[in-house]
């Protein structure tokens, strides 16, 4: 009984199906493409902007700048190297950190 009804159905015309197929497949991909565009503008682009700003800040470090590190240490930059920064956290106490560990440059006079 089921087989006879399946044979009774007619197949769509090949020319009409090809045009509708392409359009329906494009319309089904549209939400996925829109999601990627939205994710780019909401997540990826701001993150890239933050990285660029951080890189510029780290490259602009100079002796005497007061900084906050990723570990929460406050100090004054006492020496600079290509990859490392010497930060004086107390009188006579200096720690060596990677440049990328500097999170923020504070206004002058913040660290006493």
trRosetta pair geometry for C-beta under 8 A, 3 or more apart (Angstrom, degrees):
i j d omega theta_ij theta_ji phi_ij phi_ji
1 4 6.3 -57 -152 31 26 108
1 5 7.1 18 156 -12 60 106
2 5 6.2 -62 -155 36 34 106
2 6 6.6 34 152 -21 68 107
3 6 5.7 -56 -151 34 35 112
3 7 6.6 30 155 -15 67 105
4 7 6.0 -55 -149 37 33 108
4 8 6.5 38 151 -28 63 108
5 8 5.4 -53 -149 29 36 119
5 9 7.3 47 153 -31 62 92
6 9 6.2 -43 -162 13 36 110
12 16 6.1 -110 166 80 106 108
12 17 4.6 120 104 -66 124 113
13 16 4.6 66 73 18 103 109
13 17 6.6 -180 82 -15 49 91
14 17 5.9 -62 -142 37 28 111
14 18 6.5 31 163 -27 65 105
15 18 6.2 -52 -151 25 28 111
15 19 7.3 19 158 -9 59 105
16 19 6.5 -61 -158 37 33 106
16 20 6.5 20 155 -6 67 116
17 20 6.0 -67 -146 47 32 106
17 21 5.7 41 157 -33 69 111
18 21 5.7 -51 -142 30 26 117
18 22 6.8 24 161 -17 60 103
19 22 6.4 -56 -154 31 28 105
19 23 6.7 19 155 -10 62 112
20 23 5.8 -61 -148 43 33 109
20 24 6.0 29 158 -17 70 110
21 24 6.0 -59 -143 39 25 105
21 25 6.2 21 159 -17 63 109
22 25 6.0 -57 -146 37 28 107
22 26 6.4 26 156 -17 63 107
23 26 5.9 -55 -148 37 30 110
23 27 6.3 26 155 -16 64 109
24 27 5.7 -55 -144 40 33 111
24 28 6.3 32 155 -21 65 106
25 28 5.7 -53 -145 36 32 110
25 29 6.5 27 155 -15 64 107
26 29 5.9 -60 -148 39 32 107
26 30 6.7 54 149 -46 63 95
27 30 5.5 -28 -152 -1 37 123
28 31 7.7 -47 -177 21 37 98
29 32 5.5 -61 -164 42 56 113
29 33 6.0 54 144 -22 83 107
30 33 5.8 -58 -145 39 31 110
30 34 6.2 32 158 -19 66 108
31 34 5.6 -56 -145 39 32 113
31 35 6.4 38 155 -24 65 102
32 35 5.7 -50 -151 30 32 114
32 36 6.8 30 152 -16 63 103
33 36 5.9 -55 -153 36 34 110
33 37 6.5 33 150 -19 66 105
34 37 5.6 -53 -147 36 35 113
34 38 6.3 33 155 -17 67 106
35 38 5.8 -56 -147 39 30 109
35 39 6.2 30 155 -18 65 108
36 39 5.7 -53 -142 39 31 112
36 40 6.3 38 155 -26 63 103
37 40 5.7 -51 -152 29 30 115
37 41 6.7 15 157 -6 63 107
38 41 6.2 -64 -149 43 31 101
38 42 5.8 13 161 -7 69 118
39 42 6.0 -65 -131 48 27 100
39 43 5.3 -26 -173 29 69 116
39 44 6.6 59 136 -12 77 104
40 43 7.4 -63 -107 54 10 75
40 44 4.8 -42 -138 44 51 123
40 45 5.9 63 157 -29 68 100
41 44 7.8 1 -27 48 17 84
41 45 5.5 -4 -125 17 37 136
42 45 7.9 84 25 36 16 98
42 46 7.4 -34 165 3 27 118
43 46 6.9 -82 -158 41 16 100
43 47 6.3 8 162 -15 60 118
44 47 5.9 -65 -151 38 28 111
44 48 6.3 26 157 -18 66 107
45 48 5.8 -54 -146 35 31 110
45 49 6.5 32 154 -20 64 106
46 49 5.4 -54 -148 36 35 115
46 50 6.4 39 153 -21 67 102
47 50 5.7 -50 -149 34 33 112
47 51 6.5 34 153 -18 64 104
48 51 5.7 -52 -149 36 33 113
48 52 6.4 36 152 -21 64 106
49 52 5.7 -54 -149 35 31 113
49 53 6.4 30 153 -17 65 106
50 53 5.8 -56 -148 38 31 110
50 54 6.2 30 155 -19 66 107
51 54 5.7 -55 -145 38 30 111
51 55 6.2 33 155 -21 65 106
52 55 5.8 -53 -147 35 29 112
52 56 6.5 28 154 -17 62 106
53 56 5.8 -56 -149 37 31 110
53 57 6.3 31 153 -20 65 107
54 57 5.6 -54 -147 36 32 112
54 58 6.3 29 156 -18 66 106
54 100 7.9 53 150 -142 118 73
55 58 5.9 -55 -146 37 29 109
55 59 6.3 25 156 -16 64 109
56 59 5.9 -58 -145 40 29 109
56 60 6.2 21 157 -15 65 114
57 60 5.9 -65 -145 41 28 106
57 61 7.4 56 151 -53 59 80
57 102 7.5 -144 123 111 104 111
57 105 6.1 -156 -169 -9 110 116
58 61 6.1 -19 -165 -21 38 113
58 99 4.8 99 -174 157 116 105
58 100 6.4 -4 -114 -91 158 46
58 102 5.9 145 -108 63 86 115
61 65 5.6 -124 -153 39 71 152
61 67 7.3 2 -126 -71 115 139
61 77 5.9 162 177 -100 108 164
61 80 6.4 163 107 -109 107 125
61 85 6.4 -45 138 -108 159 134
61 99 7.0 -153 15 -143 147 100
61 102 6.6 77 -84 71 139 172
61 105 7.2 -165 -103 -88 77 123
62 65 5.4 110 59 -31 66 111
62 77 6.9 136 95 82 33 144
62 80 7.5 -54 -135 -44 29 147
63 77 5.6 -137 -126 109 35 100
63 78 6.8 39 -143 -150 89 20
63 79 7.2 17 -104 -91 102 27
63 80 6.5 -111 -61 -15 79 108
64 76 6.4 -19 -146 -175 33 106
64 77 6.4 -35 26 64 22 89
64 108 8.0 6 149 -115 99 105
65 76 7.2 158 81 -154 35 61
65 77 4.6 24 53 13 84 124
65 105 5.4 -45 180 -143 122 109
66 74 7.2 10 180 -176 95 87
66 75 7.3 -166 -147 106 64 26
66 76 5.4 -35 -97 -97 69 71
66 77 7.7 -132 -74 -3 22 78
66 105 7.1 107 75 -167 54 62
66 106 4.3 -57 103 63 104 106
66 107 7.5 -15 58 79 122 26
66 108 6.5 141 5 -111 117 40
66 109 7.8 -122 -8 25 153 23
66 110 5.3 171 115 52 152 102
66 111 4.5 -175 -144 8 126 114
67 74 7.6 176 89 -147 43 49
67 75 6.4 -20 59 68 81 69
67 76 7.6 132 16 -113 77 22
67 77 6.1 63 -5 -48 122 95
67 85 7.7 4 42 140 163 151
67 87 6.4 -94 61 -118 116 125
67 102 4.9 -43 -174 -143 140 108
67 103 7.7 131 177 44 91 58
67 104 6.7 154 -157 84 64 50
67 105 5.5 -36 -100 -105 78 56
67 106 6.6 -169 -91 5 20 87
68 72 7.1 -20 -171 -141 95 31
68 73 7.3 159 -155 79 50 44
68 74 5.8 -21 -100 -97 72 69
68 102 7.5 110 73 -160 44 63
68 103 5.3 -53 98 62 91 101
68 104 4.4 9 43 54 110 99
68 106 6.4 92 -27 -43 93 106
69 72 6.8 -42 73 27 78 20
69 73 4.5 11 31 49 120 91
69 75 7.5 13 -23 24 108 106
69 87 6.8 -140 -54 17 122 173
69 97 5.8 -112 -123 -132 133 166
69 101 5.0 8 -158 143 97 98
69 102 6.0 -56 -106 -100 63 46
69 103 6.3 101 -174 1 17 94
70 101 4.7 -100 9 -157 108 71
70 102 7.8 -69 -27 -41 78 8
70 103 5.3 129 -76 -50 58 112
71 101 7.2 0 -7 -174 90 116
73 87 6.7 114 117 115 126 143
73 89 5.4 -56 -175 -109 117 129
73 95 7.1 -23 152 46 170 146
74 89 7.0 111 78 -137 50 82
74 106 7.4 20 -144 -16 100 151
74 110 7.7 -116 -163 119 127 105
74 111 5.2 177 153 -101 110 114
75 87 3.9 98 94 166 138 102
75 88 5.4 172 -173 76 109 40
75 89 4.1 -66 -86 -88 123 60
75 95 7.5 180 -21 36 172 101
75 111 6.5 119 -121 -141 15 164
76 87 6.9 145 67 -159 30 67
76 88 5.0 -22 62 57 87 98
76 111 5.9 -156 -53 79 89 143
77 80 6.7 27 173 -64 120 91
77 85 5.8 -59 -130 -173 101 112
77 86 7.0 100 -164 76 59 60
77 87 6.0 -41 -97 -101 49 69
77 88 7.9 80 168 13 2 81
78 86 4.6 -70 69 110 90 106
78 87 6.7 142 10 -123 89 15
78 88 4.4 80 -40 -29 130 106
78 94 5.6 -79 49 -121 147 125
79 85 7.3 160 86 -165 58 44
79 86 3.5 34 46 29 95 130
79 94 7.6 50 13 -172 108 142
80 85 5.9 -10 -113 -116 63 72
80 86 7.4 -109 -54 22 32 82
81 84 4.3 15 54 56 125 82
81 85 7.1 -143 30 -69 78 35
81 86 7.7 84 -12 -22 98 87
83 98 6.4 -41 160 -137 82 77
83 99 6.2 -126 -173 -4 35 106
84 96 5.2 3 180 -175 130 99
84 97 6.6 148 -157 77 76 33
84 98 6.1 -61 -104 -104 64 39
84 99 6.7 -132 -102 -38 13 76
85 96 7.4 153 76 -155 39 54
85 97 5.3 -26 62 66 89 87
85 98 7.5 32 16 131 86 13
85 99 5.4 107 -26 -94 107 63
85 101 7.8 -145 41 57 114 97
85 102 6.3 22 34 -44 160 124
86 94 5.1 9 -178 178 103 120
86 95 7.4 160 -153 80 56 34
86 96 5.6 -30 -97 -97 68 68
86 97 7.9 150 -97 20 21 73
87 94 6.8 156 77 -155 35 68
87 95 5.5 -21 62 62 89 84
87 96 7.9 156 18 -98 74 19
87 97 5.8 7 2 9 119 120
88 91 7.7 38 172 -102 115 24
88 93 6.7 117 -159 78 65 55
88 94 4.9 -37 -93 -95 67 82
89 93 5.4 -57 61 103 84 108
89 94 7.5 151 9 -110 74 29
89 95 6.0 22 -13 4 120 110
90 93 4.1 29 56 35 92 123
97 101 4.4 -106 173 65 116 138
97 102 7.0 122 109 -50 133 77
98 101 4.8 106 63 -13 79 103
99 102 6.2 -43 -174 12 48 110
102 105 7.3 33 164 -64 119 75
106 110 4.1 -87 151 40 132 154
106 111 6.7 113 74 -26 147 92
107 110 5.5 110 66 -41 70 112
109 112 7.8 21 -175 -76 56 80
